[in-house]
Amino acid sequence: MLSDTIAAISTAVGESGIAVIRVSGPEAISEVGRLFRSKTALPEAESHTVHYGFIVDPATGEKLEEVLVSVFRAPRSFTTEDVVEISTHGGIISVKRVMDLLLQQRGIRLAEPGEFTKRAFLNGRIDLSQAEAVIDLIRSKSDRAFSVALKQVEGQLSRQISKLRHTLIETLAHIEVNIDYPEHDVESMTMAFIKEKCAEVSEGIDALLKTANQGKILREGITTAIVGRPNVGKSSLMNALARENKAIVTDIPGTTRDVIEEYVTINNIPLKLLDTAGIRETMDVVEQIGVERSKAAVSEADLILLVLNSAEALHEDEIALMEQLKGRSTIVLLNKIDLPQQLDREVVRRYFPEESIVELSVKTEEGLDHLEDAIARMFFGGELESNDLTYVSNVRHIALLKKAKQSLADAYEAADSGIPIDILQIDVRLAWEQLGEVIGDSAPDALIDQIFSQFCLGK
């Protein structure tokens, strides 16, 4: 497949200022050159130059589109192959005309999802963790998540993983010497060396796993369910946090009948907000379905925002809900503090600690900043780590790091128990391979195909 020349639209289809079509492979420059008319013939163009001209149908001589064509010669390109990027006018018709003509050429085929990045990986320009970070870069929901992904694209995580693997390969070499030339080594010294190196690498893995919870949240966001009785201000809170009217707000209880989703960013923390139907006993069939969906959303949420009307006494439904949520990651919002207060706060404090209770008025937006602080405090101990952006956010990476740590723990225990050194090396080598799978050095082909299939077409 690497001998093929591929093409795909790299920008979103629709009306825009420009659109970009990317072509990569051994025939990229020559094939596009057959269609491009300019003062400079494309096969003679230097690398990293941009040329103005027209895409022309060679069969009819008709000018199809006015374009700018950028040339990147191997190996100084994203894929390390010859790459041509064609910038057309934005719009469905202009892009389609050029793309259709490209695919009519015998030397060009349509790229598979993520195939440009896959070629960059297979050609050694980036490793697997950097390739996966490209997806995170595209899907980032906050500035912080984008910065973390960018550092990973630059290879910050890869360098740390490679450093740990280097320590393990030195350990394996020491073991091999002991096995091949036992008369020149003292086994007790080798065992002590193995234990020292296993502990050293394990500490390095711990440092990476320490960031896993924060990294996963930055990557995926916190699924946050807004719950409470009807008409306590759930939809108004949703609208206030989203900064737009996503949910219908009326004085009529039970307006929200389904779960409404919206992504917002609070203190650089991405939240997937779920505005749920008011939880109460009802005879309305449609509302009953909404209540059941609300309960399902609560069971799956990472964070629950329980909204109570502080201008009214607690209802039996609310006390039952607090009992159900006790022990969950819950922030209680005492809403409508701009009105005369009727709610007994002491009852709420029986179920939730003081730091999880926030007083606010969604109507006046008083206290919303306290909610933001409470979320940061609950999930990040107050704030995100500000200096080191090496977060492990990928579930696959986290699982492999945990496996590698367990393999090292098995090797350490074996060394402590006097297990023969040729048996002990199996666990050390397994840890080395598991770390290698993070960056793709020992990843199976099926895994690589599965990862790149998640990419969009043209990336």
C-alpha positions in Angstrom: 0.0 0.0 0.0 2.9 2.4 0.7 3.7 2.3 -3.0 0.3 3.8 -3.9 -0.4 7.5 -4.3 -3.4 8.6 -2.2 -5.7 11.6 -2.2 -8.4 13.0 0.1 -10.1 16.2 1.1 -8.4 17.4 4.3 -10.8 20.2 5.3 -14.5 20.0 6.3 -16.9 19.8 3.4 -19.1 22.9 3.0 -18.9 26.6 2.4 -15.7 28.2 3.5 -12.9 30.5 2.4 -10.7 27.7 1.0 -10.6 23.9 0.9 -7.5 21.7 0.9 -7.0 18.4 -1.0 -3.9 16.4 0.1 -2.1 14.0 -2.3 0.7 11.8 -1.0 2.9 9.1 -2.6 5.5 8.5 -5.3 3.3 9.7 -8.1 1.9 12.8 -6.3 3.9 15.5 -8.0 3.8 14.0 -11.5 0.1 13.1 -11.4 -1.0 16.5 -10.1 1.4 18.1 -12.5 -0.5 16.6 -15.5 -3.6 18.5 -14.3 -2.0 21.7 -13.2 -1.3 24.7 -15.5 1.1 27.4 -14.2 4.3 29.3 -15.1 6.3 26.6 -13.4 5.8 22.9 -14.3 5.1 21.1 -11.1 7.7 18.3 -11.6 10.4 21.0 -11.7 9.1 22.9 -8.6 11.3 23.0 -5.5 10.2 21.6 -2.2 8.2 23.8 0.1 7.0 26.2 -2.6 3.6 27.4 -3.5 2.4 27.9 -7.1 -0.7 29.7 -8.5 -2.5 28.3 -11.5 -5.5 26.3 -12.7 -6.6 22.6 -12.5 -7.4 21.6 -16.1 -9.2 18.6 -17.4 -6.5 17.1 -19.8 -9.2 15.4 -21.9 -11.1 18.6 -22.8 -8.7 21.4 -21.8 -11.4 22.9 -19.7 -10.3 24.9 -16.6 -12.0 23.4 -13.6 -10.7 25.5 -10.8 -8.4 28.3 -9.8 -5.9 26.9 -7.2 -2.8 27.3 -5.2 -0.6 24.2 -5.2 2.0 23.5 -2.4 4.8 21.1 -3.0 6.6 19.1 -0.3 9.3 16.7 -1.6 10.3 13.5 0.3 11.4 13.1 3.0 10.6 16.7 4.2 6.8 16.2 4.4 4.3 14.9 6.9 4.2 11.4 5.5 7.9 11.6 4.4 6.7 10.9 0.9 6.2 13.4 -1.9 3.1 15.5 -0.9 1.0 18.0 -2.9 -1.6 20.1 -1.2 -4.2 21.8 -3.5 -6.0 24.8 -2.1 -9.3 25.4 -3.9 -12.1 27.8 -3.3 -14.3 26.6 -0.4 -17.6 25.0 -1.4 -18.9 21.6 -2.3 -18.8 21.9 -6.1 -15.3 23.3 -6.5 -13.8 20.6 -4.3 -15.8 17.8 -5.9 -14.7 18.8 -9.4 -11.0 18.7 -8.5 -11.3 15.5 -6.4 -13.2 13.6 -9.1 -10.6 14.5 -11.6 -7.8 13.4 -9.4 -9.4 10.0 -8.8 -9.8 9.5 -12.5 -6.0 9.4 -12.8 -4.7 5.8 -12.8 -2.0 6.5 -10.3 -4.2 7.9 -7.6 -6.7 6.3 -5.2 -8.9 7.6 -2.4 -7.1 7.5 1.0 -8.4 5.5 3.8 -9.4 7.2 7.1 -6.2 8.3 8.9 -3.9 6.9 6.1 -1.7 10.0 5.9 -0.9 9.9 9.6 -0.5 6.1 9.3 2.1 6.5 6.6 3.9 9.1 8.8 4.0 6.4 11.5 5.0 3.5 9.3 7.7 5.7 7.7 9.2 6.5 11.1 8.3 10.2 11.3 6.2 9.8 14.4 5.5 7.0 16.8 2.1 5.5 17.8 1.5 7.7 20.8 2.2 10.8 18.8 -0.2 9.6 16.1 -2.9 9.0 18.7 -2.3 12.5 20.0 -3.2 13.9 16.6 -6.7 12.7 17.3 -6.7 14.3 20.7 -5.5 17.5 19.1 -8.5 17.6 16.7 -11.0 16.6 19.4 -9.7 18.9 22.2 -12.5 20.6 24.1 -10.4 23.1 26.1 -7.1 25.1 25.7 -5.5 22.9 28.4 -6.5 19.7 26.6 -5.1 21.1 23.3 -1.8 22.0 25.0 -1.5 18.5 26.5 -2.1 16.9 23.1 0.3 19.2 21.4 3.1 18.3 23.8 2.4 14.6 23.1 2.5 15.2 19.3 5.9 16.8 19.9 7.0 13.6 21.5 7.2 14.5 25.2 5.5 11.3 26.4 7.4 9.2 23.8 10.7 10.5 25.2 9.8 9.5 28.7 8.6 6.0 27.6 11.8 5.5 25.6 13.9 6.5 28.6 12.2 3.8 30.7 12.6 1.2 28.0 16.3 2.1 27.6 16.8 1.3 31.3 15.1 -2.0 30.9 17.1 -3.0 27.8 20.3 -2.3 29.8 18.9 -4.6 32.5 18.1 -7.3 30.0 21.7 -7.0 28.6 23.1 -7.4 32.1 20.9 -10.5 32.6 22.0 -12.0 29.2 25.7 -11.6 30.2 25.0 -13.4 33.5 23.3 -16.3 31.6 25.9 -16.6 28.9 29.0 -16.1 31.1 28.1 -17.0 34.7 31.7 -17.5 35.6 32.4 -13.8 35.1 29.5 -12.5 37.2 28.2 -12.7 40.7 24.6 -13.7 40.7 23.8 -11.8 44.0 25.1 -8.6 42.4 22.9 -9.2 39.3 19.8 -9.7 41.5 20.5 -6.5 43.4 21.0 -4.7 40.1 17.7 -6.1 38.7 15.7 -5.1 41.8 17.2 -1.6 41.6 16.4 -1.1 38.0 12.9 -2.5 38.3 12.2 -0.2 41.2 13.6 2.8 39.2 11.4 2.1 36.1 8.4 1.4 38.3 8.8 4.8 40.0 8.9 6.4 36.5 5.6 4.6 35.6 4.0 5.8 38.8 4.9 9.4 37.9 3.1 9.0 34.6 0.1 7.2 36.1 -0.2 9.9 38.7 -1.5 12.2 35.9 -3.8 9.6 34.4 -7.0 10.7 36.1 -6.5 14.4 35.2 -5.4 13.4 31.7 -8.4 11.3 31.1 -10.7 14.1 32.2 -8.9 16.6 30.0 -9.2 14.2 27.0 -12.8 13.0 27.5 -14.4 15.6 29.8 -16.5 15.0 32.9 -19.9 13.6 32.3 -22.0 15.8 34.5 -25.7 15.2 35.2 -27.8 18.1 36.4 -30.6 16.6 38.6 -33.4 17.8 40.9 -37.1 18.2 41.1 -39.0 20.1 38.4 -38.7 23.9 38.3 -35.7 24.2 40.6 -33.5 25.8 37.9 -31.8 22.9 36.2 -32.4 24.2 32.7 -31.5 27.7 33.7 -28.2 26.4 35.1 -27.6 24.6 31.8 -28.1 27.7 29.9 -26.0 29.8 32.2 -23.0 27.4 32.0 -23.4 27.0 28.2 -23.8 30.8 27.7 -26.8 30.2 25.4 -30.4 29.0 25.6 -30.0 25.3 25.0 -32.9 24.2 27.2 -36.5 25.6 27.3 -37.1 27.5 30.5 -40.7 28.1 31.8 -42.5 28.4 35.1 -44.4 25.2 34.2 -42.9 22.2 36.1 -41.9 19.2 33.9 -40.9 21.2 30.8 -37.8 19.1 30.2 -38.9 15.7 29.0 -35.6 14.3 27.8 -31.9 14.4 28.5 -30.2 17.4 26.8 -26.5 17.3 26.2 -24.0 20.2 25.8 -20.2 20.5 26.1 -18.9 23.4 28.2 -15.5 24.3 29.6 -15.1 25.5 33.2 -11.7 26.5 34.5 -10.2 24.7 31.6 -12.1 21.5 32.6 -14.3 20.1 29.8 -17.8 19.1 31.1 -20.4 17.1 29.2 -23.5 18.6 30.7 -26.7 16.5 30.8 -29.8 18.5 31.7 -32.3 15.9 32.9 -36.0 15.8 33.4 -37.2 16.7 36.9 -37.2 13.6 39.1 -40.6 13.2 40.8 -43.6 10.9 40.8 -45.9 11.6 37.9 -48.8 10.1 36.0 -47.7 11.6 32.7 -46.4 8.8 30.5 -44.0 11.0 28.5 -42.6 12.6 31.7 -42.2 9.1 33.3 -39.9 8.1 30.4 -37.9 11.3 30.9 -37.6 10.6 34.6 -36.3 7.1 33.9 -33.8 8.5 31.5 -32.7 11.0 34.1 -32.1 8.2 36.6 -30.0 6.3 34.0 -27.9 9.5 33.3 -27.3 9.8 37.1 -26.1 6.2 37.3 -23.5 6.8 34.5 -22.4 10.3 35.4 -18.9 11.2 36.8 -20.2 14.3 38.5 -23.7 15.1 39.7 -25.0 18.6 40.2 -28.0 18.3 42.6 -30.0 21.5 42.3 -32.3 22.4 45.2 -34.6 25.4 45.5 -33.4 27.2 48.7 -36.6 29.3 48.7 -38.7 26.2 49.5 -38.6 23.5 52.1 -37.1 20.2 51.2 -39.5 17.7 49.5 -39.6 14.0 50.2 -38.4 13.3 46.7 -35.3 15.4 47.3 -34.5 13.7 50.6 -34.8 10.3 48.9 -32.5 11.6 46.1 -29.9 12.8 48.6 -29.9 9.4 50.2 -29.4 7.8 46.8 -26.5 10.2 45.9 -24.7 9.9 49.3 -21.1 8.7 48.6 -21.2 9.8 44.9 -19.2 12.7 43.4 -22.0 15.3 44.0 -22.1 19.1 44.3 -25.3 20.4 45.9 -26.4 23.7 44.5 -28.7 25.7 46.7 -30.3 27.8 44.0 -32.5 31.0 44.2 -30.6 32.6 47.1 -31.9 36.0 45.8 -35.3 35.0 47.3 -36.4 34.6 50.9 -34.9 31.4 52.3 -37.0 28.4 53.4 -34.7 25.3 53.0 -33.1 23.7 56.1 -29.4 23.6 55.3 -28.7 21.3 58.3 -30.6 18.5 56.6 -28.4 18.8 53.5 -25.2 18.8 55.6 -26.2 15.4 57.0 -25.7 13.9 53.5 -22.9 16.0 52.0 -19.8 17.8 53.3 -19.8 21.6 53.6 -17.2 21.9 50.7 -19.7 20.2 48.4 -22.5 22.7 49.0 -22.6 25.8 46.9 -25.1 28.7 47.3 -26.0 30.5 44.1 -28.6 32.3 42.1 -28.7 31.2 38.5 -31.0 34.1 37.7 -28.4 36.7 38.8 -25.4 34.4 38.2 -24.3 35.1 41.8 -22.1 32.2 43.1 -21.5 30.6 39.7 -17.7 31.1 40.2 -18.0 29.2 43.5 -19.4 26.2 41.5 -16.4 26.4 39.1 -14.0 26.3 42.2 -15.9 23.4 43.7 -15.5 21.3 40.5 -11.8 22.0 40.3 -11.4 21.2 43.9 -13.3 17.9 43.7 -11.4 16.5 40.6 -8.0 18.3 40.7 -7.4 19.2 44.3 -8.1 22.9 43.5 -6.2 23.3 40.2 -4.5 21.6 37.3 -0.8 20.9 37.4 0.5 24.1 35.8 4.1 23.2 34.8 4.4 19.7 33.5 2.0 19.0 30.5 3.0 15.3 30.2 -0.4 13.8 31.0 -1.3 10.2 30.2 -4.8 10.6 28.9 -5.2 7.6 26.6 -7.0 4.6 28.1 -4.8 2.2 26.1 -1.7 3.9 27.4 -2.9 3.7 31.0 -3.7 0.0 30.7 -0.3 -0.8 29.2 1.5 1.2 31.9 -0.3 -0.6 34.6 0.5 -4.0 33.0 4.2 -3.0 32.7 4.2 -2.0 36.4 2.8 -5.3 37.3 5.4 -7.2 35.2 8.1 -5.2 37.0 6.6 -6.0 40.4 6.6 -9.8 39.4 10.3 -9.5 38.4 11.2 -7.7 41.6 9.4 -10.4 43.7 11.1 -13.1 41.7 14.5 -11.6 42.3 13.7 -11.4 46.0 12.7 -15.0 46.1 15.8 -16.4 44.4 14.0 -17.5 41.2 16.5 -18.5 38.4 17.6 -15.5 36.4 16.6 -16.9 33.1 13.0 -17.2 34.3 13.1 -13.8 35.9 14.1 -12.1 32.6 10.7 -13.1 31.1 8.9 -10.5 33.3 11.5 -7.8 32.6 11.2 -8.4 28.8 7.4 -8.4 29.1 7.5 -5.0 30.8 9.8 -3.7 28.0 7.4 -4.9 25.3 4.4 -3.5 27.1 6.0 -0.1 27.2 7.0 -0.5 23.6 3.4 -1.1 22.7 2.5 2.4 24.0 4.8 4.0 21.3 4.2 1.4 18.7 7.5 -0.5 18.7 5.8 -3.8 19.5 2.2 -3.1 18.6 0.4 -5.8 16.6 -0.8 -4.8 13.1 -4.5 -5.3 14.0 -4.1 -2.7 16.8 -2.4 -0.2 14.5 -5.2 -0.7 11.9 -7.9 -0.2 14.6 -6.3 3.0 15.9 -6.0 4.7 12.5 -9.5 3.7 11.6 -10.7 6.2 14.2 -9.2 9.1 12.2 -11.2 11.3 9.8 -10.7 11.0 6.1 -7.9 13.3 4.9 -5.8 13.2 8.2 
